[in-house]
Amino acid sequence: MIDLNSDLGEGFGVWRLGDDDALLDVVTSANVACGFHAGDPSTMRAVCRAAAARGVAVGAQVSYRDLAGFGRRFIDADPAELADEVLYQVGALEACARAAGTRVSYVKPHGALYNATVHHEEQARAVVEGVRAFGDLPVLGLPGSRLLHHAERAGLRAVREAFADRAYTPEGTLVPRRAPNAVLTDVEAVVAQVLRLVGRGELVAVDGSVVAAEVDSVCVHGDTPGAVGHARRIRAELESGGVRVARFAG
């Protein structure tokens, strides 16, 4: 079994990014922006409503407070403030989820915060403290990250994730977005990466080396060109190969 997730609700006001409704017809978990890197109350509530109607799990995609940079710029945040801001974001999405007849089922950091918590001890611990203050929610992150280490230590479920549409370093981390070919846009390359991840528990890094990567969930970024087509092909190929695609969160 494998979960298929996507970053959704990343519009703001009149601005729209990605096709949330089309992706919600394919994925099993929705990482919903909580207003700090993208999203607003109306968008959050609408995505929660659409996810609930399809039986898709709702996750809080928490971020640095960085609307202008789409949460993709590192911020040297005070750990106590970061924990409070994570708690705030999860709580805001939970209100929208409850109004839509569902609930927040897990938490996943976004962008620069996601990457920072791979190695940054204080910020990884702060994110987990913010989640733990809210409740007993699973945390989605990179395998081997400090984030998942601290989640496990706090008694939270650590959910290992890989990306369908991102290139990897030999160390198993994401190639920075500013580097050439950091984002995979060719559907055949995207599908091949997912099938290798799910079938063999490994992926091929940018230097050609093979990296072990046992994962529970695969992400398709909602803002990657061709995201809907990628998600449909991935799900079809997995299911045709006998893999059950289902949400990891109850």
C-alpha positions in Angstrom: 0.0 0.0 0.0 1.1 3.6 -0.7 -0.4 7.0 0.0 -0.4 9.6 -2.7 -0.4 13.2 -1.5 -0.4 16.6 -3.0 0.1 20.3 -1.9 -3.3 22.0 -2.3 -5.1 25.2 -1.4 -2.1 27.3 -2.5 -4.1 30.1 -4.0 -4.6 33.4 -2.2 -7.5 35.8 -2.7 -8.3 36.0 -6.4 -5.0 34.2 -7.3 -5.2 30.5 -8.0 -2.4 27.9 -8.3 -3.0 24.4 -9.6 -6.1 22.4 -10.1 -7.2 21.4 -6.6 -10.5 19.7 -7.7 -8.8 17.5 -10.3 -6.0 16.4 -8.0 -8.5 15.6 -5.2 -10.0 13.1 -7.6 -6.7 11.2 -7.7 -4.7 11.7 -4.5 -5.5 10.1 -1.1 -4.1 12.9 1.1 -4.3 16.7 0.7 -1.6 18.9 2.2 -3.6 22.1 2.7 -1.8 25.5 2.9 -2.7 27.2 6.2 -2.3 30.9 5.3 1.4 31.4 6.0 3.0 30.6 2.6 -0.3 30.5 0.7 -4.0 30.0 1.3 -6.7 32.0 3.0 -9.7 31.0 5.1 -12.1 30.7 2.1 -9.6 28.6 0.1 -8.9 26.4 3.1 -12.5 25.8 3.8 -13.3 25.0 0.2 -10.5 22.5 -0.1 -11.5 20.8 3.1 -15.0 20.5 1.9 -13.9 19.0 -1.4 -11.5 16.6 0.3 -14.2 15.5 2.7 -16.6 14.8 -0.2 -14.0 12.5 -1.8 -12.8 10.8 1.4 -9.3 12.4 1.0 -7.4 12.9 4.2 -6.7 16.5 5.2 -3.2 17.5 6.4 -1.9 20.8 7.6 0.9 22.1 5.5 2.6 24.4 7.9 5.2 27.0 6.8 7.3 30.0 7.7 5.3 33.2 7.7 6.4 34.1 4.1 3.6 34.8 1.7 5.8 36.9 -0.6 8.4 34.1 -0.9 5.8 31.2 -1.0 7.5 29.8 2.0 10.6 28.8 0.0 13.0 31.1 1.9 14.7 30.0 5.1 13.9 32.1 8.2 16.0 31.9 11.3 12.9 31.8 13.5 12.9 31.7 17.2 12.1 28.1 18.1 9.4 29.0 20.6 7.7 31.3 18.1 8.0 28.7 15.4 6.3 26.1 17.6 3.5 28.6 18.3 3.1 29.4 14.6 2.8 25.7 13.8 0.1 25.3 16.5 -1.7 28.3 15.1 -1.7 27.0 11.6 -2.9 23.5 12.5 -5.7 25.0 14.6 -6.8 27.3 11.8 -7.1 24.4 9.4 -8.8 22.3 12.0 -11.6 24.9 12.3 -12.1 24.8 8.5 -12.0 21.0 8.4 -14.6 20.7 11.2 -16.9 23.1 9.4 -16.5 20.8 6.3 -17.3 17.7 8.3 -13.8 16.3 8.5 -10.6 16.9 10.6 -6.9 17.5 10.3 -5.3 14.0 10.1 -1.6 14.8 9.9 1.0 17.7 9.6 3.6 18.3 6.9 6.0 21.2 6.7 6.3 23.2 3.5 9.1 24.4 1.4 12.1 25.9 3.2 10.8 24.7 6.6 10.6 21.1 5.2 14.2 21.3 4.0 15.4 23.0 7.2 14.0 20.3 9.5 16.0 17.7 7.7 19.1 18.8 9.6 18.2 21.8 11.8 17.8 20.4 15.3 16.0 23.4 16.9 13.5 24.0 14.1 12.8 20.2 13.8 12.1 20.1 17.5 10.0 23.2 17.4 7.7 21.9 14.6 7.2 18.7 16.6 6.5 20.7 19.7 3.9 22.7 17.9 2.2 19.6 16.6 2.3 17.9 20.0 0.7 20.9 21.6 -2.2 20.4 19.3 -2.5 16.7 19.7 -1.4 13.2 18.6 -1.0 13.8 14.8 1.3 12.0 12.4 4.1 14.0 11.0 5.1 13.7 7.3 8.7 14.2 6.3 11.9 13.1 4.6 13.3 9.7 5.7 16.2 10.1 8.1 15.3 13.7 8.9 15.7 15.3 12.3 12.0 16.1 12.0 10.9 12.4 11.9 13.5 11.6 14.6 12.0 14.1 17.0 8.4 13.1 16.0 9.2 9.5 17.1 10.8 10.7 20.3 7.6 12.7 21.1 5.4 9.6 20.5 4.1 10.8 17.2 3.8 8.6 14.1 6.6 9.4 11.7 5.5 9.0 8.1 8.3 8.7 5.5 7.8 10.6 2.3 9.4 10.9 -1.2 8.6 13.2 -4.1 7.5 12.0 -7.5 8.6 15.2 -9.3 11.9 16.2 -7.5 15.5 15.3 -8.1 17.6 13.9 -5.3 21.2 14.3 -4.1 23.3 11.2 -3.4 22.6 11.9 0.3 18.9 11.4 -0.2 18.0 15.0 0.2 16.2 17.2 -2.4 18.2 19.0 -5.0 17.7 22.8 -4.4 15.0 24.2 -6.7 17.4 26.8 -8.1 19.7 24.0 -9.5 19.2 22.8 -13.1 16.7 19.9 -13.5 15.7 20.0 -9.8 12.0 19.6 -10.8 11.0 16.7 -12.9 8.3 17.6 -15.5 8.5 14.7 -17.9 5.7 12.3 -17.1 7.8 9.2 -18.0 10.6 10.3 -15.6 8.1 11.0 -12.9 6.3 7.7 -13.2 9.6 5.8 -13.4 10.8 7.4 -10.2 7.6 6.5 -8.3 7.6 2.9 -9.6 11.2 2.4 -8.5 10.5 3.9 -5.1 7.4 1.8 -4.4 8.7 -1.4 -6.1 12.3 -1.4 -5.0 12.5 1.1 -2.1 15.2 3.1 -3.9 15.7 6.0 -6.3 18.4 7.3 -8.6 20.2 10.4 -7.5 21.4 13.1 -9.9 24.9 11.6 -10.1 23.5 8.2 -11.1 24.0 6.6 -7.7 21.2 4.5 -6.1 19.8 5.7 -2.8 17.7 3.5 -0.5 14.3 5.2 0.2 11.6 3.2 2.0 8.6 5.4 2.1 4.9 5.4 3.1 3.7 8.3 1.0 4.6 9.9 -2.4 4.0 13.6 -3.1 3.0 15.2 -6.4 3.5 19.0 -6.2 0.3 20.7 -7.2 2.2 23.6 -8.8 4.5 21.4 -11.0 3.6 21.7 -14.7 1.4 18.7 -15.7 0.7 17.8 -12.1 -2.8 16.4 -12.8 -1.6 14.2 -15.6 1.3 13.0 -13.5 -0.9 12.1 -10.6 -3.3 10.2 -12.9 -0.6 8.2 -14.6 1.1 7.4 -11.3 -2.1 6.1 -9.7 -3.0 4.1 -12.8 0.5 2.5 -13.1 0.6 1.6 -9.4 -2.9 0.1 -9.4 -2.2 -1.9 -12.5 0.9 -3.3 -10.8 -1.2 -4.5 -7.9 -0.3 -1.6 -5.5 -3.1 -0.4 -3.3 -3.2 3.4 -3.2 -4.8 4.5 0.0 -4.5 7.2 2.7 -2.1 6.5 5.6 -4.1 8.5 8.0 -7.4 7.4 9.5 
